[in-house]
Amino acid sequence: MAAPETEESLAPLPARAGRFDPRAKLVVYLLGCGLILATLPLLELIPLAGAALLGIVLGRHGTAWWRVMRLLWPTFLLFAIVVGLAGGPEAAAGAVLRLLALVTASVLLFATTPPEELGDALLASGLSPRLAFLLEGTLRFTPAMADLAREVREAQESRGIRLDGFYLLRNSPALVTPLLASVMRFADDLAEALEIRGFGGPHRTPLMEYRFRTRDWGLVAIAALATVFWGSGLPLGLFWN
């Protein structure tokens, strides 16, 4: 006869990452991205990029940031060349700095907010379960594909197939073919898991309770005031002059 469940035998619910509600951090992120995109002068972009980098340093997310920058440096270089040819060195510097600020802000958000928590928080706000899953799946797709690509590459290199430098072009079928097979297998496993868990049902209950607290409202209010204060000096009369 099974022993009755006690309070000690129940597994604890997962703790929420960070002190703030994921929705509050999302609002701050969207306000920050809006400011970065609307800011045109190079000298005004520097403090915004510096603020994002300061968040990375204070949160000790430098490893994640550097990993992303190592992958995107060709994009930064190509972007600088294209914009520089069209608008000159100052325009190229501004465009690269704007892109750097956007990437840094995104790394900071997702380093402190797991996609599943953001999806559950939006679901608790009344967002459709399908839309919440679409958002969560989109955010988790790139890391999942990066892990699959790394596993395939390590497996092929262990077999003596070189995939570095020029050999990546020469031996690309050895990487692409098993990677596509892994992606298709991943999609089948995901579809089966969703079907088993009853995805698409009318109700979905998150494990954690998401509720705006005083500190969340305070964070949103500070971000909104900072946006209005900074936006008051932007060109083109974005807010007011």
DANORJO-V753695 format. One record per backbone hydrogen bond with DSSP energy under -0.5 kcal/mol. NH is the residue of the N-H (numbers start at 1). CO is the residue of the C=O. E is the energy in kcal/mol with one decimal. If there is no record, write none. Layout:
# DANORJO-V753695
nh | co | e
NH | CO | E
NH | CO | E
This chain:
# DANORJO-V753695
nh | co | e
10 | 6 | -0.9
24 | 21 | -0.6
25 | 21 | -1.9
26 | 22 | -2.0
27 | 23 | -2.1
28 | 24 | -2.1
29 | 25 | -2.3
30 | 26 | -2.5
31 | 27 | -2.4
32 | 28 | -2.5
33 | 29 | -2.6
34 | 30 | -2.2
35 | 31 | -2.1
36 | 32 | -2.4
37 | 33 | -2.5
38 | 34 | -1.8
39 | 35 | -1.7
45 | 41 | -1.0
45 | 42 | -0.6
46 | 42 | -1.3
47 | 43 | -0.6
48 | 44 | -0.7
49 | 45 | -2.5
50 | 46 | -2.6
51 | 47 | -2.4
52 | 48 | -1.8
53 | 49 | -2.3
54 | 50 | -2.4
55 | 51 | -1.9
56 | 52 | -1.6
57 | 53 | -2.2
58 | 54 | -3.0
59 | 55 | -2.1
60 | 57 | -0.9
61 | 56 | -2.6
65 | 61 | -2.2
66 | 62 | -2.8
67 | 63 | -2.0
68 | 64 | -1.8
69 | 65 | -2.4
70 | 66 | -2.2
71 | 67 | -1.1
72 | 68 | -1.8
73 | 69 | -1.2
76 | 72 | -2.2
77 | 73 | -2.4
78 | 74 | -2.6
79 | 75 | -2.5
80 | 76 | -2.4
81 | 77 | -2.1
82 | 78 | -2.5
83 | 79 | -2.5
84 | 80 | -2.4
85 | 81 | -2.3
86 | 82 | -1.3
87 | 83 | -3.2
88 | 84 | -1.9
92 | 88 | -2.0
93 | 89 | -2.6
94 | 90 | -2.3
95 | 91 | -2.4
96 | 92 | -2.5
97 | 93 | -2.4
98 | 94 | -2.3
99 | 95 | -2.4
100 | 96 | -2.6
101 | 97 | -2.3
102 | 98 | -2.3
103 | 99 | -2.6
104 | 100 | -2.5
105 | 101 | -2.5
106 | 102 | -2.1
107 | 103 | -2.5
108 | 104 | -2.4
109 | 105 | -2.2
110 | 106 | -2.4
111 | 107 | -1.6
112 | 108 | -1.0
112 | 109 | -0.6
113 | 109 | -1.2
117 | 114 | -0.6
118 | 114 | -2.0
119 | 115 | -2.5
120 | 116 | -2.2
121 | 117 | -2.5
122 | 118 | -2.2
123 | 119 | -2.1
124 | 120 | -2.2
125 | 121 | -0.9
126 | 123 | -1.5
127 | 122 | -2.1
132 | 128 | -2.8
133 | 129 | -2.4
134 | 130 | -2.2
135 | 131 | -2.4
136 | 132 | -2.6
137 | 133 | -3.3
138 | 134 | -2.0
139 | 135 | -2.1
140 | 136 | -1.8
141 | 137 | -1.1
142 | 138 | -0.8
144 | 140 | -1.7
145 | 141 | -2.8
146 | 142 | -2.3
147 | 143 | -2.1
148 | 144 | -2.1
149 | 145 | -2.6
150 | 146 | -2.2
151 | 147 | -2.3
152 | 148 | -2.5
153 | 149 | -2.5
154 | 150 | -2.6
155 | 151 | -2.1
156 | 152 | -2.4
157 | 153 | -2.6
158 | 154 | -1.8
159 | 155 | -0.7
159 | 156 | -0.8
160 | 157 | -1.5
161 | 156 | -2.1
162 | 160 | -0.7
167 | 164 | -1.6
168 | 165 | -1.3
169 | 166 | -1.0
170 | 166 | -1.7
171 | 167 | -3.0
172 | 169 | -0.7
174 | 171 | -1.1
175 | 171 | -0.6
175 | 172 | -1.4
176 | 172 | -3.2
177 | 173 | -1.9
179 | 175 | -1.3
180 | 176 | -2.6
181 | 177 | -1.9
182 | 178 | -2.2
183 | 179 | -2.3
184 | 180 | -2.4
185 | 181 | -2.1
186 | 182 | -2.4
187 | 183 | -2.3
188 | 184 | -2.1
189 | 185 | -2.4
190 | 186 | -2.3
191 | 187 | -2.3
192 | 188 | -2.3
193 | 189 | -2.3
194 | 190 | -2.3
195 | 191 | -2.1
196 | 192 | -2.4
197 | 193 | -1.9
198 | 195 | -1.2
199 | 194 | -2.8
201 | 198 | -1.5
206 | 204 | -0.6
210 | 208 | -0.6
211 | 209 | -0.6
217 | 213 | -2.3
218 | 214 | -2.5
219 | 215 | -2.1
220 | 216 | -2.3
221 | 217 | -2.5
222 | 218 | -2.6
223 | 219 | -2.3
224 | 220 | -2.5
225 | 221 | -2.6
226 | 222 | -2.6
227 | 223 | -2.1
228 | 224 | -2.4
229 | 225 | -2.7
230 | 226 | -2.7
231 | 227 | -3.0
232 | 228 | -1.4
233 | 230 | -1.3
234 | 231 | -1.4
237 | 234 | -0.6
238 | 235 | -0.9
239 | 231 | -0.7
